[in-house]
Structure formats: C-alpha cells, structure tokens
Amino acid sequence: MPSIPISISGSGMVEGSKKRLFVPRLNNKYEQRLYEEIAKSSGIHYWRVNQFDPATQGGHLDAVSQAFEQAMKSAGLYRKVNRKMSSRIGIIYFNMHGPTSFMNKEFQVKEMFQSDVFPAFLLNNHNITGYSVRLRDERNGLFQALELARTLIQAQELDIVLVGGVFQSYSYLYLTEMLAASAWQSDCQLESDKTASTYTLCESAGFLVVEASATTEKRQEKRQLDIHELGSYRPSKSNQSIKSLDLSFPSLNGKTIQQCYLGLSGLDGITDLERSSLNTQFPDASLINTNQQWGDLVNLNGIKVLHEHRQQNSRHSSLLHSIDRTGNAWNLIFTNHHKNRM
C-alpha cells in the first residue's frame, strides 16, 4: 500500500446551547435505583445537560445537517462535487449510543432515522455516492474512523472521506454508563472524585473531512491539519491493573509536542496516570488538557479539539490521546499545515 500523506481539510461542529439541570425520573423505579447507586458510589447527585436548542438549532437531525454543511464548506467542497467525484467520496458515521426505541415506542421510527441511519438526503444533496459505513464503537470510534479513512484513501478506494456523528443525551443511558464506569473504577482500585456533585453532558454533532494532503492543497488555501502519526496499542497483560499500565506514547521523530489532549474518557484514575506520563515524556508541552467538561465524551470531544486547531496557526505538533477501560489506547499526532515549511 503506498504511503500517502493524509490531512484534515475541513470540519464542522454544533454544540448544544440550551442548558437544563435534572435528576432521573422518580416514577421509574429502575432508573431511580441506578441513580441512587451512582450517587452513593461517585457523589454525583445532579446532571447538567447542554441540549440542542429547538428554536435555533433544531433536533438531532438538524444539528447533524448543520455540522455536515459546515465541514463541506470549510473544505471547499460545498456544491462542488460533480458526477466524476461522486463515487470517490465516502462517509464514516458514528454516535455514542445506539437507538433508544426500546425505551419509548413513539421514538421507534424517529430514532432509527435520526441516530441509527445517516440521513441520506445530505449525501444526495452533495452527490456523495461512495463507501458508507456506520460505526457502533462508543469510546474510540473517532480514531477507528480516521484509521479506516486513511486505509481507504491509501488503497485508492476513495479520495475524500467525511468522518463524524452525533452525541445524544438520554439520562437512562448515561445512568447505565456511569454505573458501569463506577464498577470498573472500583475493580481497578481507582478512587472516584466524590467532591464533584454535578455531571455535565453536552449534546453535539461534528464532522471532519479527511483526504490526501496533495489533493486539498490543489483545491483550496484554507487551513488544514496534517496527520503525522495515527496508531493504537494495548498493554501486554490484559488483566493488569490500570495503575500499572506502561503508557508507551508514540515515536515523535524529533517533533515538539506543544499541546497534549488526553483522558478523553473523563475517568479520574486514567487521566491522572496519563498526565504523569505526559509530563515526564513531553516536558516542553505548553498545555496538557484533560477535556473533562464534556464528561465521558470521547468521539465528539476529539472532533472539537481538531476543529479548534484548524482555526489556529501553531507550527508545533499536538497529541490527541485516549484510553479505554480495557487498556487499549489510541494516539493521533497532528499539526497545522504551512505551505512554506520545509
């Protein structure tokens, strides 16, 4: 397979702007039991949610549409995909949770259309007919999608791949997730931060446009991110405690890491371990950011970091890192593109 430099040439992001504070419904006995168990083990008693604002942002489908359109425009592709290009552009779509139709019958069709199936009219509007896939992996879907996009481009199956999805807030699903996280931390002998009584969630939708670096340079002069390294690793012993993991970050080939984004799973024990390792290995980094304000939000948190970097002019490389409960970790090293660099 040929070695083809890959870049992120466009991005789009829509974050929920309507805030509300809630506790789980008291008339649902199972939900209430989950809430009480989580409150006891983690100290979380309140849930703050930034929802999509129906008046300005619409619902989940509208947010996906807006983020998708933003990405196409910033990549210079808006209304420019002709019939010849059509089959050379694909999409890899994910969301953090599967459909919730099992909770409420009236959502059966709505949820299947909005979260489980990518809206076909967006692809039709932009003449996109290439490879299309839906990922269900919750924690590292972004990294897997980028890896798949790179593989498809280097194999010359596609020229451009849009990567992204939507994150939806449902208290029931979050309670189940938080209970599992609490049990996992207990098994790994990690201490929970019980001083934080409120857990913050944010609905969001985001997309990245991934393509060969040479292609985007010819098409437009806008800011892009060059991907230097993208890879994964896992510990040699799958049953070892997370505290004893040897976090072997990737080879940097002489690059200076200016900013590190880690601990995107938002789990205290992991982020403390990662922060210590990063401080040791990258002492020149000007920023080590755990991005915990979004809670357990890996995929869209990563897209947000990359989206914001496209607006910057830093010449230094940055590291995006995530590790899941099993010890599997993903690393992405990237930098802003400069035409005059050597």
SVG drawing of the C-alpha trace seen along z (x, -y; Angstrom):
<svg xmlns="http://www.w3.org/2000/svg" viewBox="-46 -31 61 42">
<polyline fill="none" stroke="black" stroke-width="0.4" points="0.0,0.0 1.5,-3.4 2.4,-5.9 0.1,-8.9 0.2,-11.9 -3.2,-12.5 -4.8,-15.8 -8.0,-17.1 -9.1,-19.8 -12.5,-20.7 -14.5,-20.5 -17.9,-21.4 -19.2,-21.4 -22.6,-22.1 -22.9,-22.0 -26.0,-22.1 -26.7,-25.6 -29.9,-25.1 -28.9,-24.2 -31.0,-22.3 -30.4,-20.6 -32.2,-17.3 -32.3,-14.3 -33.7,-11.0 -37.4,-10.4 -38.7,-9.4 -41.6,-7.4 -39.3,-4.9 -38.1,-2.5 -35.3,-1.0 -33.9,-4.4 -34.3,-5.7 -32.3,-2.7 -29.5,-3.3 -29.4,-7.0 -29.2,-6.1 -26.4,-3.6 -24.4,-6.1 -24.9,-8.9 -23.6,-6.7 -20.5,-5.4 -19.5,-8.6 -21.0,-11.5 -22.9,-12.7 -26.4,-13.9 -27.2,-16.3 -26.9,-16.1 -26.4,-19.3 -27.1,-18.9 -26.4,-21.3 -29.2,-20.3 -29.7,-21.3 -31.9,-24.4 -35.1,-23.7 -35.5,-27.4 -32.1,-27.9 -30.5,-24.5 -33.4,-22.2 -33.2,-18.5 -30.5,-15.9 -31.1,-15.6 -30.9,-19.4 -27.6,-19.5 -26.1,-16.7 -27.1,-18.6 -25.6,-21.9 -22.3,-20.3 -22.1,-18.4 -22.7,-21.5 -20.1,-23.4 -17.5,-20.7 -18.2,-20.7 -18.0,-24.5 -14.7,-24.7 -13.1,-22.1 -14.1,-24.0 -16.4,-21.2 -19.8,-22.9 -21.8,-22.5 -18.6,-21.4 -19.0,-17.7 -19.6,-16.7 -20.6,-13.3 -16.9,-12.3 -16.1,-12.9 -19.3,-11.4 -18.1,-7.8 -14.7,-8.9 -16.2,-10.5 -17.4,-8.4 -18.6,-8.8 -17.9,-7.0 -20.7,-7.9 -21.0,-7.1 -22.9,-8.1 -22.1,-7.5 -25.2,-5.4 -27.4,-3.2 -31.1,-3.9 -33.3,-4.3 -36.5,-3.0 -36.7,-0.2 -37.5,-3.0 -40.4,-4.6 -42.5,-3.3 -43.1,-6.7 -39.4,-7.1 -39.0,-3.9 -39.1,-5.4 -37.7,-8.7 -34.7,-7.3 -33.9,-4.8 -33.9,-7.7 -32.0,-10.2 -29.4,-8.2 -29.0,-4.8 -29.1,-5.6 -27.2,-8.6 -29.7,-11.0 -29.5,-10.0 -30.7,-13.4 -27.4,-15.0 -25.5,-12.6 -27.9,-13.2 -27.7,-16.9 -23.9,-16.8 -23.7,-14.0 -21.9,-11.6 -22.2,-8.0 -19.0,-6.4 -18.3,-4.0 -20.6,-4.5 -20.3,-2.8 -21.9,-3.2 -19.6,-2.5 -21.1,-1.5 -17.9,-1.6 -18.6,-4.2 -15.3,-5.2 -12.7,-5.2 -15.0,-5.4 -13.2,-8.6 -9.8,-7.1 -11.1,-3.9 -12.9,-6.0 -9.8,-8.0 -7.8,-4.8 -10.4,-3.4 -10.5,-6.6 -6.7,-6.6 -6.8,-3.0 -9.4,-3.7 -7.5,-6.7 -4.1,-5.0 -5.7,-2.0 -7.0,-4.5 -10.6,-3.3 -11.7,-6.9 -10.2,-10.4 -12.2,-12.1 -13.8,-10.7 -16.2,-12.5 -15.9,-11.3 -18.3,-12.3 -21.5,-11.8 -23.9,-12.9 -23.9,-12.6 -27.3,-12.5 -28.2,-12.9 -30.5,-10.4 -30.5,-10.1 -31.3,-6.4 -28.3,-5.5 -26.0,-7.8 -27.0,-6.2 -26.2,-2.8 -22.9,-4.0 -22.0,-5.8 -22.8,-2.7 -20.6,-0.6 -17.8,-3.2 -18.1,-3.3 -17.9,0.5 -14.9,0.6 -13.1,-2.1 -13.8,0.0 -12.4,3.1 -9.2,1.3 -8.9,-0.3 -9.2,-3.8 -10.6,-6.5 -13.6,-8.5 -13.7,-12.2 -16.8,-12.5 -16.3,-16.2 -17.9,-16.9 -21.7,-16.5 -22.7,-17.6 -22.0,-15.7 -22.0,-17.8 -23.2,-16.4 -23.3,-18.2 -25.3,-17.2 -23.2,-17.8 -22.6,-16.9 -19.4,-17.1 -17.6,-16.1 -14.1,-16.1 -13.1,-16.0 -10.1,-13.6 -8.2,-13.4 -4.7,-13.1 -2.7,-16.2 -1.8,-16.9 -5.5,-16.9 -6.5,-19.6 -3.5,-21.8 -4.6,-21.9 -8.2,-22.6 -8.1,-25.3 -5.9,-27.5 -7.8,-27.2 -6.3,-25.9 -5.8,-22.1 -4.3,-19.7 -1.6,-17.2 -1.8,-13.8 1.7,-12.8 1.0,-9.6 -2.1,-7.6 -2.0,-4.3 -3.1,-2.2 -1.6,0.1 -2.7,2.2 -0.9,3.5 0.9,6.8 -1.1,8.2 -4.8,7.6 -5.6,8.4 -3.2,6.0 -4.4,3.0 -4.8,-0.3 -2.4,-1.8 0.4,0.4 0.0,-0.3 3.1,-1.3 1.8,-4.2 4.2,-3.9 3.4,-7.0 4.4,-7.0 7.7,-7.9 7.7,-11.6 10.6,-11.7 12.1,-14.8 8.8,-16.7 8.0,-19.1 4.7,-18.5 3.2,-21.8 -0.2,-20.7 -1.5,-17.3 -5.1,-16.3 -5.7,-13.2 -8.0,-11.4 -10.9,-11.9 -12.9,-9.3 -13.1,-11.6 -12.1,-9.0 -10.0,-10.4 -7.7,-7.5 -6.8,-7.2 -6.3,-11.0 -4.0,-11.2 -1.9,-8.4 -1.7,-9.9 -0.9,-13.4 2.0,-12.0 3.3,-10.1 2.9,-13.0 4.7,-15.4 7.6,-13.1 7.8,-12.4 6.8,-15.8 8.1,-18.4 8.1,-21.2 4.3,-20.9 2.7,-24.2 -0.7,-22.7 -1.9,-19.3 -5.7,-19.3 -8.0,-16.6 -11.2,-17.9 -13.4,-16.6 -16.0,-19.3 -17.9,-17.1 -17.9,-14.1 -17.5,-10.7 -17.5,-12.0 -14.6,-10.7 -15.5,-10.9 -17.1,-14.4 -14.5,-15.7 -11.8,-14.7 -13.5,-16.3 -13.9,-19.5 -10.1,-19.6 -9.3,-19.1 -12.0,-21.6 -10.5,-24.3 -7.0,-23.6 -7.9,-24.3 -8.5,-27.9 -5.0,-28.2 -1.6,-28.9 0.6,-26.9 3.6,-25.3 4.1,-22.7 2.7,-19.2 -0.1,-18.3 -1.1,-14.9 -4.6,-13.6 -4.8,-10.6 -7.5,-8.3 -7.5,-5.1 -10.5,-2.8 -11.3,-0.6 -9.5,2.4 -6.2,0.6 -6.5,0.1 -5.1,-3.3 -5.1,-5.5 -2.8,-8.3 -3.1,-10.9 -0.2,-13.4 -1.1,-16.3 -0.1,-19.9 -1.4,-22.9 -0.3,-23.0 2.1,-25.7 2.9,-25.9 6.3,-27.5 7.6,-24.9 10.5,-22.6"/>
</svg>
